[in-house]
Amino acid sequence: MVKEIKDRILNGGAISQDEALALLTYVDKDELYAAANEIRLHFRGDKMEMCSILNAKSGKCTQDCKWCSQSMFHNTNVEEYELVDLKVAEKQARENAEKGVHKFSLVTSGRAISNKNLDQLCGVYKNIQKTTPIKLCASMGLLNKSQLEKLKESGVEHYHCNIETAPSFFPQLVSSHTVEEKIRTIQYAQELGMGVCSGGIIGMGETPEQRIEMAFTLKELKIESIPINILMQVEGAALQVDTPISDEEILTAFALFRFINPTANIRLAGGRSLIAHIQDKALASGVSAALVGDYLTTVGTNINQDKQAFEKAGFSLGEKKCNSCN
């Protein structure tokens, strides 16, 4: 079954939702992971795309996302500031570029960044663009089209807006905005010709079937970069999951996201410290990109150590080498 579906995908076909659901319980997991890796090699080659982020506005978020340390509804003792020192942002972008990181994103808390703060951060992007070759991304909430256009004019080529989880599960986690509002922002960015990064968090209490639902939603939206975060439970946040997601479920999610979105970058994102013991397996299960360096409110990974690990796993950190890279 796995070989038949894999061969179909390699020849330009697609997996059906029923087939993806059936693969959730496929017994030979190693065969499933290896097939996902073969699909990755065909469509994405051996390149590992690395991105990094900086928390440009922290805390005091008016949204009630149950998992988030930055929500004003949670008592998490997260650091709060209106805007990062702009010179610090430019310095981090330069340092990351020197280490070979491919993309850099400023991330702000809140439903949407204010126009005043947006103008300031657009100035940062313009300065980064002048001094480094790093590609620019932004994650600033539910922006309207004119705000996104400002970012694009400042050199930002990619916009990040996670759908977070399956649409059917989203209302159980967030009531202050809807998944439809997120999708509208994604579509605005696409209409402007921006690349879009959108994924979510697994292990929040969703079912394996809902992970498949999320993967197909991203496929329908034609998302080219899909970050998969593993829930890192935050003391004081509303969401507290009794049973963490298993290693097998995590690897199966990576593999099936690759089957469903064969040409996209499937990205290791937040929660990487939780899967350090299976990172080699994850890198051989369809993954083609990674978030490196620190996360928003937690310490992340060492970039130089990551590069060594990726190269040891057979990835190139330079040019793509594949049959049909997009």
N, C-alpha and C positions, 0 to 999 in steps of 0.2 A: 504493500500500500504506500509506504513512504517513498520508495523508489519511483513508483508510477507518478505520484504527485510531483516529486522533485524534478523528474525528467520533463514533465509537462511545463513546469515553471521555467526551466532552463530553455525550453523551446518557445517561450513567449506566452504560455498559458497562465492560468491562475488556479488557486485553491478555492474551493467553495467553503461556505461557512459550516456546512454539515461535515465536510471532510476535516476542517480544522478542529471542530468539536470532538470528532472521533479520535484525532491524534492526541488529545489531552490524556487519554487513557492507553495510548500505545505502549506496549510492554517494553519493547527494545528501545530504551531511551538513548543509548549510545548511537544507534542507527539514526534516530531522529536528529540528534545534535550534529552528527557528522554530515547529514544531508543539508541541514541549515547552513553549515559552514561552507559546503560546496556551492550553495546558492549565493552566499556572500562573496565568495571568491569570483564567481562568474560575473556578478553585477557590480561589485564594488572593488574588486581587485584586492591587493594586499596592503592598501593604504589604511593607516589608522589616523583618523581625523581627530585632533585634540582641540578642545575649546576650554576657555576659562571664564569665570564670572567674578564680578565685584559687587558687593552689597552697597549700592549707592544711596539708598534711603532705607532706614531700618526702623522697624517697630511701628506702633500706633496705627496699625491697619484697621480700618473700619469694617472689613469683611470677616465673616465668621467661619472660615474654613477650619474644620475640626482638628486637623492635624498640625496646624501651623503655629510656630513659636512666635510669630510677629503679630498675631491677631490681638487687638485690644481687649477681646473677650477672655483672653487666657492670661494667667499669672505665671509667666515663664522666666521672668527676669532677663529678657533679651535686651541687648544694648539698643538704645533708641537715639536716632539723630535724623535731622531733616534732610541733610545732604552731605555726602562725603566731601572731604577736601578735594577740590578739583585737580590739584597738582598730584595728589596721591593716586587718583584714578589714572592720570596720564602716565605716571611713573610705573604703575603696575602693568599697564598695557605694554609699555616698552620692554619691561623685564620679561614678560611672558613671550613677547615676540622674539627676544634674544634667545629664549630657551626652545624655540621652534614651535610654539603653540600657534595653531592656525586661525582660531577665532577668539574674540574677546567681547564680552557682553557686560553692560551695566544693567543691574537689576534693582528695581525700586519697589518698596512695599506700598500697599494701598490699592484701591479699586482702579485708579488711573493717576498717573503723575500730573501735577499741576502744570499749566502752561509756562509759568515762571521757571520752575525747575527744569522743565523740558528744554527751554531755551538755553539754560546754563549747561545742561549736559550735551546739547547739540554742539556747543562750543568746544567741549572736551573731545567729542568725536572728531570734529574738524582738525583739532590739533594732533590727535593720534594719527589720523590719516596722513597728515603731512610728514610725520616723523617715523612711521613704522609701516611694514608691509602687511600687518595683521588684518584679517577680515573683521568687520564690525557687526555686532549683533546687539539687540536691545530687548529688554523684558520689563515693560513698564505698565502692565495692566491693560484694561479694556479701553484702548485708545480709539479715537475717531479717525476718519480718513485723513483729515487735514493735519492732525498730529503725526500720524505715520508718515505723511509726505514730508514733514519737517525733518524727521529722522533720516529718511532716504536722501534728502538734499544735503544732509550732513555727512554722508558717506556710509550710513548703515544699510547693509545689503540684506540682512536677515532679521526677522522678528520672531521672538519666542513667546508663545502663549499656550501653556498646557491645557488640555481638556481634562486632565487630572485622573479621570477614571471612566468607566462605561457611563454613557448617558443615563442608563436605567438606575445606576447607583448614585449618581452625582447629587440628587436632592437629599440623600441621607447624610451627606457630608457638608453641604453648603446651602444656606438659605438666602444669603445676601446678594447673590447673583446667580445666573443660570448658565448652563452649558451652551445654550443658544447664543447668549451674549458673547461668550468666548469664541464660538464659531464665527460670529459676525466680524469680530476683530481679525480673526485669521483670514477671512475672505477679503476684508478691506486691504490687508497687506498683500495678498496675492493679486488683487486687482491692480495694485501699484507696481507689480513686478518684483516684489520682495520675496526672497526665500523664506520659508516658514519652518520653525522648529516647534514641534508640539508632541507631547507624550503625556506621561502621568506617573503615578505612584502605585506600585503593587504592594499588597500586604495590608491594605486598610480595612479588610473585612469583606472585600468583594469575592465573588465566586470565580473559579477558573473560567467558567463560561462567560462571565462579565469581562474578563481580560481579553477574551476573543472578540467580544463586542467592541471593546475599546480599539483593538487593532484594526478591525474592519471600518470603524468610524474614521480612523486616521487615513485608511486607504481611500475611502470615499472623498476625503478632503484633499487627497493628493499631497500629503505631507512628505517632505523630502528628508527631514531629520527628526528622529523619534527618540527622545531621552526616556529611559526607563529607570525610575528611581525606586529604591527599596525603602519602605517606611522606616524612618528612624524615630522612634517614639520619644516625645518631648514631655518631660515632667511638667504638669500644669496645663497641658493642652487637653481639649475635650475628648479627643480620640485616644483611647487606650485599648489596644488589641491584646486579648489574653493569649492567643496562640500565634506566634510569629509564622510567617510564610516559610515553607520548607525549602531546602536547597533544590530539590527536584522540581518544585513548582517554579522557582526562579529560573532555572535553566530551561525548563519547558516553555516558559513565557518568552525568553529571548529567542528560542528556536522558532516558535510559532509566529512571533512578530515578524521574523525574517521570511518565513513562508508566505505570510499574508502581504507583506510589504517588501518584495524582493529587491527593489532598486533603492530603497531608502537607506540612510545611515541609521542603524540601530545603535543607540548610544548608552554606554554605561554612565549613569549619572549619580545622583545622591544616594547615600547608603552603601557606598562601595566598601567601607570598612567592615560592614556586616557580612560581606561575601568574599573577603580577602582569601579565605581558605579554599574557595572554589573559583577564584578569578581566572585561573588557567583554563578551566572547563568553560567558563562563560565566554572567554576569548575564542573558544573553538566551537561556539554554539550559534554563530550568526552575527556576533557583534562586529561593528566596523568603525566605531567612534567612541570617544570617552570624554567626560568632563574631568579635567585635571586641576590640581591646586585646591585652594580652600573653597568651601561652599558658602552659603549665605550667612548662616549663624554658627556653623561648626567648622572645625579644622578638617581639611580634606586630605589630599595626598601630596607626596613629594613628586614634583614634575620629572626630575631627572631619574628617579627610581622607576616612575611609570614608563618612561621612554625605554629604559633597559628591559622592563618586563614585556613591553609590547614587541620590541625587536626580538627578544628571546622566543616569543610566541609566533614569530614568523611574519610580523607586520613590518611594512616600510613606513617611515615617517616623512617620506618625500613624495615623489611623483606616483600617480596611479599606474597600475599595471593590470589591466583586465580586458575582457572581451568587449564589454559594452558599457563602460563607465559613462554616467551622465553628468 
